[in-house]
């Protein structure tokens, strides 16, 4: 899995300062993109929302598209950080359940970033969009690896094609909380949503395994 970051221009050498300034930039720009859209938001507005001058802004990015890259990377890095706390080698259903829960919590915490990434992906150039899609594929790939370890350890009996599709189902259901939370939270808490979605996923897996055993 290629997890290489796309380089984003910066004239600053202090890595901690770069991370701090870009985090401020992401927070400010995400709210602006939600309110005004990518094209109507200016870099000057992004700088103001982030709390520094336009000159300082250009020390950390080159274009507005760089900000969308950073939004995408911030989501991916947080998912990766949470999933790295799980022992992939153990290959248990409990670990899979923990991975799903961790991912859904990230989608709740970063729902604004997720919404902006999807709403504004159409604004990316032809050379920029593949990078965002690649990062999404890498996030899905982490779940595919987690599911595959369960298969390798005999916890699940699934074909490769089903493993791949299950990973995508998990990925989309996590995002659904962000996209549909305005309605879902009228009926479910986040914890209830996670439990119910995970139960449905596991029920589907058990049904598939029973069907496979009969054929």
For each residue, the residues with C-beta under 8 A, 3 or more apart:
1: 138 141 142 145
2: 134 138
3: 80 138
4:
5: 73
6: 69 131
7:
8: 60 61 62 66 69 70
9: 61 62 66
10: 18 59 60 61
11: 59
12: 17 18 21 59 60
13:
14: 17 18
15: 18 19
16: 19 20
17: 12 14 20 21
18: 10 12 14 15 21 22 60
19: 15 16 22 23
20: 16 17 23 24
21: 12 17 18 24 25 50 52 56 59 60
22: 18 19 25 26 60 61 70
23: 19 20 26 27 74
24: 20 21 27 28 50 51 52
25: 21 22 28 29 46 50 57 60 61 67 70
26: 22 23 29 30 67 70 71 74 113
27: 23 24 30 31 49 50
28: 24 25 31 32 46 48 49 50 51
29: 25 26 32 33 41 46 49 50 67 71
30: 26 27 33 34 71 112 113 116
31: 27 28 34 35 49 112
32: 28 29 35 36 41 45 46 49
33: 29 30 36 37 38 41 116 119 120
34: 30 31 112 115 116 119
35: 31 32
36: 32 33 40 41 45
37: 33 40 41 119 120
38: 33 41 64 68 120 123
39: 123
40: 36 37
41: 29 32 33 36 37 38 45 46 64
42: 45 46
43: 46 47 54 57 58 64
44: 47 48 54
45: 32 36 41 42 48 49
46: 25 28 29 32 41 42 43 49 50 57 64 67
47: 43 44 50 52 53 54 56 57
48: 28 44 45 51
49: 27 28 29 31 32 45 46
50: 21 24 25 27 28 29 46 47 57
51: 24 28 48
52: 21 24 47 56 57
53: 47 56 57
54: 43 44 47 57 58
55: 58 59
56: 21 47 52 53 59 60
57: 25 43 46 47 50 52 53 54 60 61
58: 43 54 55 61 62
59: 10 11 12 21 55 56
60: 8 10 12 18 21 22 25 56 57
61: 8 9 10 22 25 57 58 64 66 67 70
62: 8 9 58 66
63: 66
64: 38 41 43 46 61 67 68
65: 68 69 123 124 125 128
66: 8 9 61 62 63 69 70
67: 25 26 29 46 61 64 70 71
68: 38 64 65 71 72 116 117 120 121 123 124 128 132
69: 6 8 65 66 72 73 128 131 132
70: 8 22 25 26 61 66 67 73 74
71: 26 29 30 67 68 74 75 113 116 117
72: 68 69 75 76 117 131 132 135
73: 5 69 70 76 77 135
74: 23 26 70 71 77 78 110 113
75: 71 72 78 79 106 110 113 114 117 135 139
76: 72 73 79 80 135 138 139
77: 73 74 80 81
78: 74 75 81 82 106 109 110
79: 75 76 82 83 103 106 139 142
80: 3 76 77 83 84 139 142
81: 77 78 84 85
82: 78 79 85 102 103 105 106
83: 79 80 86 99 102 103 142 146
84: 80 81
85: 81 82 102
86: 83 95 98 99 102 146
87: 90 95
88: 91 95 145 146 149
89: 149
90: 87 95 149 153
91: 88 95 149 150 151 152 153 155
92: 95 96 150 153 155
93: 96 97 150 155 156 202
94: 97 98
95: 86 87 88 90 91 92 98 99 146 149 150
96: 92 93 99 100 146 147 150 155
97: 93 94 100 101 198 202
98: 86 94 95 101 102
99: 83 86 95 96 102 103 143 146
100: 96 97 103 104 170 174 194 197 198 201
101: 97 98 104 105 194 198
102: 82 83 85 86 98 99 105 106
103: 79 82 83 99 100 106 107 143 170 171 174
104: 100 101 107 108 173 174 177 190 193 194 197
105: 82 101 102 108 109 190 194
106: 75 78 79 82 102 103 109 110 174
107: 103 104 110 111 114 174 175 177 178
108: 104 105 111 177 178 181 190
109: 78 105 106
110: 74 75 78 106 107 113 114 178
111: 107 108 114 115 177 178 181
112: 30 31 34 115 116
113: 26 30 71 74 75 110 116 117
114: 75 107 110 111 117 118 175 178
115: 34 111 112 118 119 178 179
116: 30 33 34 68 71 112 113 119 120
117: 68 71 72 75 113 114 120 121 132
118: 114 115 121 175
119: 33 34 37 115 116 122
120: 33 37 38 68 116 117 123 124
121: 68 117 118 124 129 132
122: 119
123: 38 39 65 68 120
124: 65 68 120 121 128 129 132
125: 65 128 129
126: 129 130
127: 130 131
128: 65 68 69 124 125 131 132
129: 121 124 125 126 132 133
130: 126 127 133 134
131: 6 69 72 127 128 134 135
132: 68 69 72 117 121 124 128 129 135 136
133: 129 130 136 137
134: 2 130 131 137 138
135: 72 73 75 76 131 132 138 139
136: 132 133 139 140 171
137: 133 134 140 141
138: 1 2 3 76 134 135 141 142
139: 75 76 79 80 135 136 142 143 171
140: 136 137 143 144 167 168 171
141: 1 137 138 144 145 167
142: 1 79 80 83 138 139 145 146
143: 99 103 139 140 146 147 166 167 170 171
144: 140 141 147 148 163 164 167
145: 1 88 141 142 148 149
146: 83 86 88 95 96 99 142 143 149 150
147: 96 143 144 150 151 156 158 163 166 167
148: 144 145 151 152 163
149: 88 89 90 91 95 145 146 152 153
150: 91 92 93 95 96 146 147 153 155 156
151: 91 147 148 154 155 156 157 158 163
152: 91 148 149
153: 90 91 92 149 150
154: 151 157
155: 91 92 93 96 150 151
156: 93 147 150 151 205 209
157: 151 154 209 212 213
158: 147 151 162 163 166 205 208 209
159: 162 163
160: 163 164
161: 164 165
162: 158 159 165 166 208
163: 144 147 148 151 158 159 160 166 167
164: 144 160 161 167 168
165: 161 162 168 169
166: 143 147 158 162 163 169 170 201 205
167: 140 141 143 144 147 163 164 170 171
168: 140 164 165 171 172
169: 165 166 172 173 201
170: 100 103 143 166 167 173 174 201
171: 103 136 139 140 143 167 168 174 175
172: 168 169 175 176
173: 104 169 170 176 177 197 201
174: 100 103 104 106 107 170 171 177 178
175: 107 114 118 171 172 178 179
176: 172 173 179 180 184
177: 104 107 108 111 173 174 180 181 184 190 193
178: 107 108 110 111 114 115 174 175 181
179: 115 175 176
180: 176 177 183 184
181: 108 111 177 178 184 185
182: 185
183: 180 186 187
184: 176 177 180 181 187 188 193
185: 181 182 188 189 190
186: 183
187: 183 184
188: 184 185 192 193 196
189: 185 192 193
190: 104 105 108 177 185 193 194
191: 194 195
192: 188 189 195 196
193: 104 177 184 188 189 190 196 197
194: 100 101 104 105 190 191 197 198
195: 191 192 198 199
196: 188 192 193 199 200
197: 100 104 173 193 194 200 201
198: 97 100 101 194 195 201 202
199: 195 196 202 203
200: 196 197 203 204
201: 100 166 169 170 173 197 198 204 205
202: 93 97 198 199 205 206
203: 199 200 206 207
204: 200 201 207 208
205: 156 158 166 201 202 208 209
206: 202 203 209 210
207: 203 204 210 211
208: 158 162 204 205 211 212
209: 156 157 158 205 206 212 213
210: 206 207 213 214
211: 207 208 214 215
212: 157 208 209 215
213: 157 209 210
214: 210 211
215: 211 212
